[in-house]
Amino acid sequence: MSFENIILEVDAPIATIFFNRPKALNALNNALFDELDIALDQIRDNIDIKVLILTGSGDKAFVAGADIAELVKMNPLEGKFFSRKGQKVFSKIEDLPIPAIAAVNGFALGGGLEAALGCDFIYASDKALFGLPEINLGLIPGFGGTQRLARRIGSNLAKEIIFTGKNINAQKALEYGIVNKVCEPESLMEDVLKTANLIASKGKVALRSAKEVVQDGLNSDLETGCRIENNVFGLNMASEDAKEGTHAFLEKRKPVFKGKLY
Ligand code: CO8
């Protein structure tokens, strides 16, 4: 299927999704969410893909938020539906069995920051700008931002960002722990790809297990999380990759992971 509001590039083991409405700074509308939902299903079902990268088309924006022109026409129930739709799609990113990296190349405001927070971690261009400016529109974040930002950087910093509606630059976002790395704009994708390729060089079974355990553990208390880790650890040991990795170490050679899932 061809998309109009996003671009999906698959170059296994890496897939890249570009938000692609550059004239509206890649703002998120209903049609874009429908396409993103389908693209994420395709990525989840393709076992050759080991890492997803999310970025914005053009050099100005990752995503400048929900499409305000579309939002303004919605009645409260339509707004509730739209908010839930965005929440579900961003949860789908978070729930992918593979790591997802956001490459934030410009504005990541409102729904844009919420999209990036659905990813496992964020690299940003030093030109990137982050914020949840919904309060300036008389709104609140509605695509999971109130929950994910507080969980990622703590409620004190998240509340300041949400209550003031002020944007923060990439350096501040690094200091706050929103982003893992700040890059030169020209080298952002190169840096993200370097990390994506390093991740993709690891065994598929262990990679998926690690993603699942960290994610499920974050949604649980510590003891439950440790038990999840314990069970998945045992299961992971049954994989061919685990045998290969441990034997390769003892035989002083590089492992050759086949990534057999079943
Ligand atoms: N929605 C729709 N169009 C947008 C958006 C947006 N969020 N952001 C930018 N655009 C459009 C502009 O209207 C403009 O279009 P045109 O050329 O036709 O006039 C074009 O993109 C370029 O934008 P600007 O001329 O404004 O570019 P600047 O460089 O001057 O400014 C900014 C860039 C600072 C990013 C500015 O565009 C801006 O402030 N945008 C809005 C940012 C914002 O408030 N985002 C939050 C939106 S609300 C949200 O995300 C809620 C999520 C939860 C919703 C829950 C569902 C109900």
Residues whose N, C-alpha, C, O or C-beta is under 5 A from the ligand:
A	BS01	CO8	K23 A24 L25 A27 A64 G65 A66 D67 I68 A69 G79 F82 S83 F107 L109 G110 G111 P133 E134 I140 P141 G142 F143
